[in-house]
Amino acid sequence: MLLLDKCYNAVKLKLYILGYLSPICNKFKFLLFSNMMRLTKGQTQSIILTLTEKELLTNPNYLFVFTNRSANTEIKFVKLNNTDISLYKDRYNEFSIVTNTNFATALNGQYDYEIYEQASPTNTNPVGLNMLESGIMELIGTAMSFTEYSTTDTYKIRQ
């Protein structure tokens, strides 16, 4: 349910909206939630998604498409249905992502992601496929290391 107020023009959104009371003007403001994931280079991480609720195929494979928001470069890969490690596949889907496999040379920063269902285990072209989820992913690089040098300084005092 979308809460309306005279201060704000409301638009129908396909996002979850949570209203909270602002202490400044005692009016309702809105927080918008979208899907966000964070991956770190050099790590194997689990991501949890809700793909099953929009599936049209039985036991589909999943095409992941990540598009860098600044450089517009794409990273695409397929996760097979049997790689879903969720215990309750009707409620959520869980995948293990090895970031160095797919994002080793990728730019750090924000990516838009889209996940499609398909029957093929190898296709990386999303044209004509059913999109199951979209959102934002932040790719974080490994921590930078700095080299610290120590020197022995000698001074000559002249009198």
N, C-alpha and C positions, 0 to 999 in steps of 0.2 A: 504494500500500500504506500503510495506516495503522499507525503504530508505537504500541504500547500500553505503558503503564507503570502501576504500582500507584498512583502519585501522581495520575493524571488519569483522569477518566471520559471514555471515548471515545464519540463519536457519529459515525455515518456522515455524511460531508459531501460535497457536490458541488463542493468547492473543492480546489485543489492544496494539499497540505500538505508542508511541508519541516521535517524534524526537525533540531534542532541540540543539541549537548551544552552544558548550563548549567555554568559553572565554579563556581557556588555549591553546588549539591547533587548534581552529577554525574548528573543525570537528564535525560531527553529533554524538551524543550519544543517547541512547535510554532508556526510562523509561518503565518498564513493569508493567501493572496493572492486578491484579487478584481480586477475590471477597474476601472481608474481613469483618467480623462482630465482634463486641465487646459486650459481655454480662457481667453484674455485678451481683454477688450473692446478694440476698435479694431484687432484684428489678423486676418489671414487665416491659418488654421492647418490643417495636415493632421492627420487622425486616422486611426489604423490599427486595424482591427477584424478579427475572425474570424467573418464572417457566413455564408460559403458552406457551411461544414461542416454547418449545420443547415437549409439551405434545402430546401423542398419544391417550390417553384415554379421554373420555368425562367426565367431573367433577370427576377427580381422587382424592384420598386421598394421603397425602404426608408422606413418611417415611423419618425421619431425622436421620442420623447416624453421630455421632461425635466420632472421635478417637483421644485420647490424644497423642501428638507427642512424649512425653518422656516415658510414662508408657504403651502406646499402649492399654489402657483400652477404652472400647466403651460405649457410651450412645446412646440408640435408643428410639425413640418415634414417634407416628403417630399424625399428625394434619389432622383433617377432612377437606374436601373441604369447608364446610359451616363455618369454623373458619377463612377463608380468609376474612379480613376486608377491603380489597382494594376497592376503589370506581371505579377503572378502571382495572378490572381483565385481560383484553386483553393486558394491558401495563405493569403491575407489580402486584405482590402478596404481601400482608402484613399480618403478623401474630403477635399475642401477645404471648410473651414467659414469663412464670413465672419461673424465674431461680431456685427458691427454690424447685419447683416441680420436675424438671428434673436434676438439678445440685447441689443439697444440699450437697452431700458428695463427689462431684467430685473435683479432683485436680485443682488448679489454673494453668493457663498457656495456651499454644496454642494447638488447636485441628484442625485436618482436618475435614471438614464436607462434606457430600454427601447427596443430596436430591433426592429421587426416587418417581415416581408416581406408584400408585397401586389402585386396586378396593377394596381391603380388608380394613376395618377400624381398624384391630388389628394386622396384620402381621408385624413382625419386622425382617424378614429375607430378605435381599436385593438381593438374588440370583435370576437371571432371570428378574429383574425389570429394567425399563428404567430410567437411571440417568438423572435428569433434570439440576442439578447444583452442583458444588463443589467449595470449597474454604477453607479459613482459618478463624477460630474463636478464639478470645482471651477471656478467662474466667478470670475475675478479682474478687478477694475476697473482702469482706467488709473491710473497714478501720480498722486497728488495734487500740486498745485502750490501753493506758498505765496507770498504777496506780502510782500516784505520792504521796510520803509520805513526811510529814514534821515533823521534830523533834525539840525539844527544847534542845539545847546544853548548858550545864553548865560547867564552867571551874573553877578550883581552882588554885589560884595563890599562890605560895609558895615563901616566902622571906627569 
